[in-house]
Amino acid sequence: MEREHGFSLVELLIVVSIITIIAAVAVPSLISSKVAANESSAISSVRTITTAQFTYAATLGSGTYSADLPTLQGASLIDNALGGGSKDGYNFTTSSGADTFTVTAVPVDPGVTGERGFFSDQTGVIRYNDSGAAGPADPPVGG
């Protein structure tokens, strides 16, 4: 009688156990990498909106800043995602006064899409807060 070749149940269980252990180690690292990527994108988007505000005031706004993101999008200064107020796990808003503006970026799902909130204004300095929406008193990014 000829013996068939293949894996035994014990061998298959060992392989499944090893794959489970590898996944348990890799998934948290993957999530933290996604959060870091979203935060980098949010910083870049805040910088883009800030630059768009300066450009709008200098060209189309006669010295005044745009009141909202759709206006900046309509002027082709920001892309459709930013114009809609949401990109890469963050919600973005902008508002303006007589000679000021603010830009905020807040994670859609804190801890999952991002950890920190970001802020900028007419000074051009991007600031962050570890526990939610950032403001003008928070520390600058990279500083």
C-alpha positions as CSV (number, residue, x, y, z in Angstrom):
1,M,0.0,0.0,0.0
2,E,1.4,3.4,-1.0
3,R,1.4,6.2,1.5
4,E,0.0,9.6,0.5
5,H,2.1,12.7,1.1
6,G,0.7,15.8,2.6
7,F,0.5,17.9,5.8
8,S,-0.8,16.5,9.0
9,L,-3.3,18.4,11.1
10,V,-0.6,19.3,13.7
11,E,1.6,20.8,11.0
12,L,-1.2,22.9,9.7
13,L,-2.1,24.1,13.2
14,I,1.5,25.1,13.7
15,V,1.6,27.1,10.5
16,V,-1.7,28.8,11.3
17,S,-0.4,29.7,14.8
18,I,2.8,31.2,13.3
19,I,0.8,33.3,10.8
20,T,-1.4,34.5,13.7
21,I,1.6,35.6,15.8
22,I,3.1,37.4,12.8
23,A,-0.2,39.2,12.1
24,A,-0.5,40.2,15.8
25,V,2.9,41.8,15.7
26,A,2.4,43.5,12.3
27,V,-1.1,45.0,12.5
28,P,-0.3,47.6,15.3
29,S,2.8,48.7,13.4
30,L,0.7,49.0,10.2
31,I,-1.9,51.2,12.1
32,S,0.7,53.5,13.6
33,S,2.3,53.9,10.1
34,K,-1.1,54.8,8.7
35,V,-1.6,57.4,11.5
36,A,1.8,58.9,10.8
37,A,1.1,59.1,7.1
38,N,-2.3,60.8,7.7
39,E,-0.6,63.3,10.0
40,S,2.0,64.1,7.4
41,S,-0.7,64.6,4.8
42,A,-2.6,66.8,7.2
43,I,0.4,69.0,7.8
44,S,1.0,69.3,4.1
45,S,-2.7,70.1,3.5
46,V,-2.6,72.9,6.2
47,R,0.4,74.3,4.5
48,T,-1.4,74.2,1.1
49,I,-4.4,75.9,2.4
50,T,-2.3,78.6,4.1
51,T,-0.4,79.2,0.9
52,A,-3.7,79.3,-1.0
53,Q,-5.0,82.0,1.5
54,F,-2.0,84.1,0.8
55,T,-2.3,83.7,-2.9
56,Y,-6.1,84.5,-2.8
57,A,-5.5,87.7,-0.8
58,A,-2.8,88.8,-3.2
59,T,-4.6,88.1,-6.4
60,L,-8.4,87.6,-6.2
61,G,-9.3,88.9,-2.7
62,S,-8.0,92.5,-3.0
63,G,-6.1,92.0,0.2
64,T,-8.7,90.0,2.1
65,Y,-8.6,86.2,2.7
66,S,-11.1,83.6,1.6
67,A,-13.9,82.9,4.0
68,D,-14.1,79.2,3.2
69,L,-12.5,76.2,1.4
70,P,-15.0,76.0,-1.5
71,T,-14.0,79.6,-2.5
72,L,-10.3,78.5,-2.6
73,Q,-11.3,75.4,-4.6
74,G,-13.3,77.5,-7.1
75,A,-10.3,79.7,-7.6
76,S,-8.3,76.5,-8.4
77,L,-5.9,77.1,-5.4
78,I,-6.7,73.8,-3.7
79,D,-7.8,70.4,-4.9
80,N,-11.4,69.0,-4.7
81,A,-10.7,66.9,-1.6
82,L,-9.5,69.9,0.4
83,G,-12.3,72.0,-1.1
84,G,-14.7,69.4,0.3
85,G,-13.2,69.7,3.8
86,S,-12.0,66.2,4.2
87,K,-8.8,64.4,3.1
88,D,-6.8,61.4,4.4
89,G,-8.7,61.0,7.7
90,Y,-8.8,64.7,8.6
91,N,-11.5,67.3,8.5
92,F,-10.3,70.8,7.4
93,T,-11.8,74.2,8.0
94,T,-10.8,77.8,7.3
95,S,-12.3,81.1,8.3
96,S,-11.2,84.7,7.9
97,G,-11.6,88.1,9.4
98,A,-10.6,91.6,8.3
99,D,-6.9,90.8,8.0
100,T,-6.7,87.4,9.5
101,F,-7.5,83.8,8.7
102,T,-7.3,80.4,10.5
103,V,-6.9,76.9,9.2
104,T,-7.7,73.8,11.3
105,A,-7.2,70.1,10.7
106,V,-8.9,67.6,13.1
107,P,-8.7,63.8,12.9
108,V,-12.0,62.2,11.7
109,D,-11.5,59.3,14.2
110,P,-8.9,60.2,16.8
111,G,-6.4,57.4,17.4
112,V,-7.4,55.6,14.2
113,T,-7.0,58.2,11.4
114,G,-4.7,60.6,13.4
115,E,-3.6,61.6,16.8
116,R,-2.9,65.3,16.6
117,G,-4.8,68.3,15.5
118,F,-3.2,71.1,13.5
119,F,-3.7,74.9,13.1
120,S,-2.3,77.7,11.1
121,D,-3.1,81.4,10.6
122,Q,-1.8,84.5,8.8
123,T,1.6,84.0,10.5
124,G,2.1,80.9,8.4
125,V,3.3,78.9,11.5
126,I,1.7,75.4,11.7
127,R,0.9,74.3,15.2
128,Y,-0.2,71.0,16.8
129,N,-2.1,69.7,19.8
130,D,-1.8,66.1,20.9
131,S,-5.3,65.9,22.3
132,G,-7.6,67.5,19.7
133,A,-8.0,70.8,17.9
134,A,-4.9,73.0,17.9
135,G,-4.8,76.8,18.4
136,P,-2.5,79.7,18.2
137,A,-1.0,79.0,21.7
138,D,0.0,75.4,20.8
139,P,3.7,74.5,19.9
140,P,4.8,74.7,16.3
141,V,5.3,71.6,14.3
142,G,9.0,70.6,14.3
143,G,9.8,73.1,17.0
